[in-house]
Amino acid sequence: MKSNIEKAISTSYLSILGNALLAIIKGIAGVFGNSYALIADAIESTTDVFSSLLVLLGLKYASRPADDNHPYGHGKAEPLITFAIVGFLVVSATVIAYESIQHIRTPHKVPKPYTLIVLGAIVIIKEIFYRVVARRGEQTKSTALKADAWHHRSDAITSLMAFVGISIALFMGKGYETADDWAALFASGFILYNAYLILRPALGEVMDEHMYDDMILDIREVAEQVEGVKETEKCYVRKTGMTYHVDLHIGVNSEISVKEGHFIAHKVKDELLAKIPEIADVLIHVEPSDGFPINKG
């Protein structure tokens, strides 16, 4: 069975290949079909190729084991790569918006009818890509892969906007030649909005924001089933790449020896690593539970 990192990397290769092929198809259809909306789509797909390459490099780097300089591993590289992906989105949206405005101000021909067929196929393909990559992102807990999935979704929506714009230009006739350019301009705004949606969770991950309530409940449940554990107190979770590091305080009988408390702590750690495989490491702090005020923070 493939590990999470192997699944994420294989999915990145799929994204790179798909984006490269679609960028070529869109570019050719846009140039010969007189559609800047398609050309704008080709620009976005080209930036998607580079962003997917960044995701691939980031995943490979993030998968490196811990060393003396990085005792918690290299997983934080993944949200940093996500920041770079957001940068690509912002740049592509800016270029598309600028070029759309230039085309709106410049008279040009109505797009060719066959561009609608190309766009319809692209919308379907990109939505399929989004669903596949997003599912893998959820399975592997990869922030970068989820960001890459949103690239596919935004591409599908910009292609849909282009489809609407070209349809208006074709069916309304003279005076509506710029409809697909307006569609590209609207799509650039949507790309910027998606950039924010991608940035927000990655920023929370870098800042070790409290975002893992469900996992904390699971951790407490597993820990409190271990013999000798009377209660759990503080529990903090931080994400590094596709794995998690946990700091947990457990309450034990104050009359037992240090050796017994140490044994219970190790048992808790072993149970958590076995039952919640996404956890990379657990730091257990043992507290005397008798009369100890428990603060489950």
KARASUL-V472714 format. One record per residue. N is the residue number from 1. RES is the residue in one letter. PSI is psi in whole degrees, 0 to 359 (none if undefined). OMEGA is omega as a letter, one per 20 degrees, with the letter a starting at -180 (999 if undefined). Layout:
n=N res=RES psi=PSI omega=OMEGA
n=N res=RES psi=PSI omega=OMEGA
This chain:
n=1 res=M psi=136 omega=a
n=2 res=K psi=144 omega=r
n=3 res=S psi=169 omega=r
n=4 res=N psi=318 omega=a
n=5 res=I psi=322 omega=r
n=6 res=E psi=320 omega=r
n=7 res=K psi=317 omega=a
n=8 res=A psi=318 omega=a
n=9 res=I psi=317 omega=r
n=10 res=S psi=325 omega=r
n=11 res=T psi=324 omega=r
n=12 res=S psi=319 omega=r
n=13 res=Y psi=320 omega=r
n=14 res=L psi=317 omega=r
n=15 res=S psi=316 omega=a
n=16 res=I psi=312 omega=a
n=17 res=L psi=313 omega=a
n=18 res=G psi=316 omega=a
n=19 res=N psi=321 omega=r
n=20 res=A psi=315 omega=a
n=21 res=L psi=316 omega=a
n=22 res=L psi=325 omega=r
n=23 res=A psi=318 omega=r
n=24 res=I psi=313 omega=a
n=25 res=I psi=314 omega=a
n=26 res=K psi=316 omega=a
n=27 res=G psi=313 omega=a
n=28 res=I psi=313 omega=a
n=29 res=A psi=323 omega=a
n=30 res=G psi=317 omega=a
n=31 res=V psi=310 omega=a
n=32 res=F psi=342 omega=a
n=33 res=G psi=7 omega=r
n=34 res=N psi=37 omega=a
n=35 res=S psi=112 omega=r
n=36 res=Y psi=333 omega=r
n=37 res=A psi=321 omega=r
n=38 res=L psi=321 omega=r
n=39 res=I psi=319 omega=r
n=40 res=A psi=320 omega=r
n=41 res=D psi=320 omega=r
n=42 res=A psi=322 omega=r
n=43 res=I psi=315 omega=a
n=44 res=E psi=319 omega=r
n=45 res=S psi=326 omega=r
n=46 res=T psi=316 omega=r
n=47 res=T psi=329 omega=r
n=48 res=D psi=324 omega=r
n=49 res=V psi=313 omega=a
n=50 res=F psi=321 omega=r
n=51 res=S psi=323 omega=r
n=52 res=S psi=325 omega=r
n=53 res=L psi=319 omega=r
n=54 res=L psi=318 omega=r
n=55 res=V psi=315 omega=a
n=56 res=L psi=312 omega=r
n=57 res=L psi=320 omega=r
n=58 res=G psi=318 omega=r
n=59 res=L psi=319 omega=r
n=60 res=K psi=320 omega=r
n=61 res=Y psi=317 omega=a
n=62 res=A psi=337 omega=a
n=63 res=S psi=355 omega=r
n=64 res=R psi=143 omega=a
n=65 res=P psi=165 omega=r
n=66 res=A psi=149 omega=r
n=67 res=D psi=187 omega=a
n=68 res=D psi=323 omega=a
n=69 res=N psi=341 omega=a
n=70 res=H psi=74 omega=a
n=71 res=P psi=339 omega=r
n=72 res=Y psi=12 omega=a
n=73 res=G psi=190 omega=a
n=74 res=H psi=18 omega=a
n=75 res=G psi=334 omega=a
n=76 res=K psi=347 omega=r
n=77 res=A psi=332 omega=a
n=78 res=E psi=309 omega=r
n=79 res=P psi=333 omega=r
n=80 res=L psi=322 omega=r
n=81 res=I psi=324 omega=r
n=82 res=T psi=322 omega=r
n=83 res=F psi=320 omega=r
n=84 res=A psi=321 omega=r
n=85 res=I psi=318 omega=r
n=86 res=V psi=320 omega=r
n=87 res=G psi=318 omega=r
n=88 res=F psi=318 omega=r
n=89 res=L psi=316 omega=a
n=90 res=V psi=316 omega=r
n=91 res=V psi=313 omega=a
n=92 res=S psi=321 omega=r
n=93 res=A psi=321 omega=r
n=94 res=T psi=316 omega=r
n=95 res=V psi=315 omega=a
n=96 res=I psi=316 omega=a
n=97 res=A psi=315 omega=a
n=98 res=Y psi=311 omega=a
n=99 res=E psi=326 omega=r
n=100 res=S psi=316 omega=a
n=101 res=I psi=320 omega=r
n=102 res=Q psi=319 omega=a
n=103 res=H psi=326 omega=r
n=104 res=I psi=325 omega=a
n=105 res=R psi=353 omega=a
n=106 res=T psi=122 omega=r
n=107 res=P psi=139 omega=r
n=108 res=H psi=174 omega=a
n=109 res=K psi=159 omega=r
n=110 res=V psi=140 omega=r
n=111 res=P psi=153 omega=r
n=112 res=K psi=146 omega=a
n=113 res=P psi=327 omega=a
n=114 res=Y psi=344 omega=r
n=115 res=T psi=334 omega=r
n=116 res=L psi=321 omega=r
n=117 res=I psi=315 omega=r
n=118 res=V psi=313 omega=a
n=119 res=L psi=319 omega=r
n=120 res=G psi=317 omega=r
n=121 res=A psi=320 omega=a
n=122 res=I psi=318 omega=r
n=123 res=V psi=314 omega=a
n=124 res=I psi=313 omega=a
n=125 res=I psi=315 omega=a
n=126 res=K psi=325 omega=r
n=127 res=E psi=323 omega=r
n=128 res=I psi=316 omega=r
n=129 res=F psi=316 omega=a
n=130 res=Y psi=312 omega=a
n=131 res=R psi=319 omega=r
n=132 res=V psi=311 omega=a
n=133 res=V psi=321 omega=r
n=134 res=A psi=320 omega=r
n=135 res=R psi=319 omega=r
n=136 res=R psi=324 omega=r
n=137 res=G psi=319 omega=r
n=138 res=E psi=318 omega=a
n=139 res=Q psi=320 omega=a
n=140 res=T psi=354 omega=a
n=141 res=K psi=34 omega=a
n=142 res=S psi=116 omega=r
n=143 res=T psi=318 omega=a
n=144 res=A psi=321 omega=a
n=145 res=L psi=323 omega=r
n=146 res=K psi=321 omega=r
n=147 res=A psi=320 omega=r
n=148 res=D psi=324 omega=r
n=149 res=A psi=319 omega=r
n=150 res=W psi=334 omega=r
n=151 res=H psi=314 omega=r
n=152 res=H psi=318 omega=r
n=153 res=R psi=317 omega=r
n=154 res=S psi=325 omega=r
n=155 res=D psi=318 omega=r
n=156 res=A psi=319 omega=a
n=157 res=I psi=321 omega=r
n=158 res=T psi=324 omega=r
n=159 res=S psi=323 omega=r
n=160 res=L psi=319 omega=r
n=161 res=M psi=319 omega=r
n=162 res=A psi=320 omega=r
n=163 res=F psi=315 omega=r
n=164 res=V psi=315 omega=a
n=165 res=G psi=315 omega=r
n=166 res=I psi=322 omega=r
n=167 res=S psi=317 omega=r
n=168 res=I psi=315 omega=a
n=169 res=A psi=321 omega=a
n=170 res=L psi=315 omega=a
n=171 res=F psi=335 omega=r
n=172 res=M psi=338 omega=r
n=173 res=G psi=212 omega=a
n=174 res=K psi=136 omega=a
n=175 res=G psi=347 omega=a
n=176 res=Y psi=20 omega=a
n=177 res=E psi=333 omega=a
n=178 res=T psi=7 omega=a
n=179 res=A psi=321 omega=a
n=180 res=D psi=334 omega=r
n=181 res=D psi=321 omega=r
n=182 res=W psi=323 omega=r
n=183 res=A psi=319 omega=r
n=184 res=A psi=322 omega=r
n=185 res=L psi=317 omega=r
n=186 res=F psi=320 omega=a
n=187 res=A psi=325 omega=r
n=188 res=S psi=323 omega=r
n=189 res=G psi=321 omega=r
n=190 res=F psi=323 omega=r
n=191 res=I psi=318 omega=r
n=192 res=L psi=320 omega=r
n=193 res=Y psi=317 omega=r
n=194 res=N psi=325 omega=r
n=195 res=A psi=319 omega=r
n=196 res=Y psi=317 omega=a
n=197 res=L psi=327 omega=r
n=198 res=I psi=320 omega=a
n=199 res=L psi=320 omega=a
n=200 res=R psi=307 omega=a
n=201 res=P psi=328 omega=r
n=202 res=A psi=321 omega=r
n=203 res=L psi=318 omega=r
n=204 res=G psi=324 omega=r
n=205 res=E psi=317 omega=r
n=206 res=V psi=324 omega=a
n=207 res=M psi=5 omega=a
n=208 res=D psi=45 omega=r
n=209 res=E psi=149 omega=r
n=210 res=H psi=105 omega=a
n=211 res=M psi=10 omega=a
n=212 res=Y psi=49 omega=a
n=213 res=D psi=318 omega=a
n=214 res=D psi=318 omega=r
n=215 res=M psi=322 omega=r
n=216 res=I psi=321 omega=r
n=217 res=L psi=318 omega=r
n=218 res=D psi=319 omega=a
n=219 res=I psi=315 omega=r
n=220 res=R psi=318 omega=a
n=221 res=E psi=315 omega=r
n=222 res=V psi=314 omega=a
n=223 res=A psi=319 omega=a
n=224 res=E psi=350 omega=r
n=225 res=Q psi=350 omega=a
n=226 res=V psi=133 omega=a
n=227 res=E psi=131 omega=a
n=228 res=G psi=342 omega=r
n=229 res=V psi=119 omega=a
n=230 res=K psi=329 omega=a
n=231 res=E psi=167 omega=r
n=232 res=T psi=144 omega=r
n=233 res=E psi=242 omega=a
n=234 res=K psi=143 omega=r
n=235 res=C psi=118 omega=a
n=236 res=Y psi=139 omega=a
n=237 res=V psi=134 omega=r
n=238 res=R psi=145 omega=a
n=239 res=K psi=134 omega=r
n=240 res=T psi=104 omega=a
n=241 res=G psi=239 omega=a
n=242 res=M psi=13 omega=r
n=243 res=T psi=172 omega=a
n=244 res=Y psi=146 omega=r
n=245 res=H psi=135 omega=a
n=246 res=V psi=135 omega=r
n=247 res=D psi=120 omega=a
n=248 res=L psi=133 omega=r
n=249 res=H psi=127 omega=r
n=250 res=I psi=148 omega=r
n=251 res=G psi=130 omega=r
n=252 res=V psi=169 omega=r
n=253 res=N psi=127 omega=a
n=254 res=S psi=346 omega=a
n=255 res=E psi=349 omega=a
n=256 res=I psi=164 omega=a
n=257 res=S psi=165 omega=r
n=258 res=V psi=321 omega=a
n=259 res=K psi=318 omega=r
n=260 res=E psi=319 omega=r
n=261 res=G psi=321 omega=r
n=262 res=H psi=318 omega=r
n=263 res=F psi=316 omega=a
n=264 res=I psi=318 omega=r
n=265 res=A psi=318 omega=r
n=266 res=H psi=323 omega=r
n=267 res=K psi=318 omega=r
n=268 res=V psi=314 omega=a
n=269 res=K psi=314 omega=a
n=270 res=D psi=318 omega=a
n=271 res=E psi=318 omega=a
n=272 res=L psi=317 omega=r
n=273 res=L psi=327 omega=a
n=274 res=A psi=320 omega=a
n=275 res=K psi=340 omega=r
n=276 res=I psi=85 omega=a
n=277 res=P psi=343 omega=r
n=278 res=E psi=343 omega=a
n=279 res=I psi=126 omega=r
n=280 res=A psi=323 omega=a
n=281 res=D psi=155 omega=a
n=282 res=V psi=131 omega=r
n=283 res=L psi=116 omega=a
n=284 res=I psi=130 omega=r
n=285 res=H psi=125 omega=a
n=286 res=V psi=128 omega=r
n=287 res=E psi=150 omega=r
n=288 res=P psi=125 omega=a
n=289 res=S psi=337 omega=a
n=290 res=D psi=111 omega=r
n=291 res=G psi=11 omega=a
n=292 res=F psi=128 omega=a
n=293 res=P psi=115 omega=a
n=294 res=I psi=127 omega=r
n=295 res=N psi=97 omega=a
n=296 res=K psi=75 omega=r
n=297 res=G psi=none omega=999
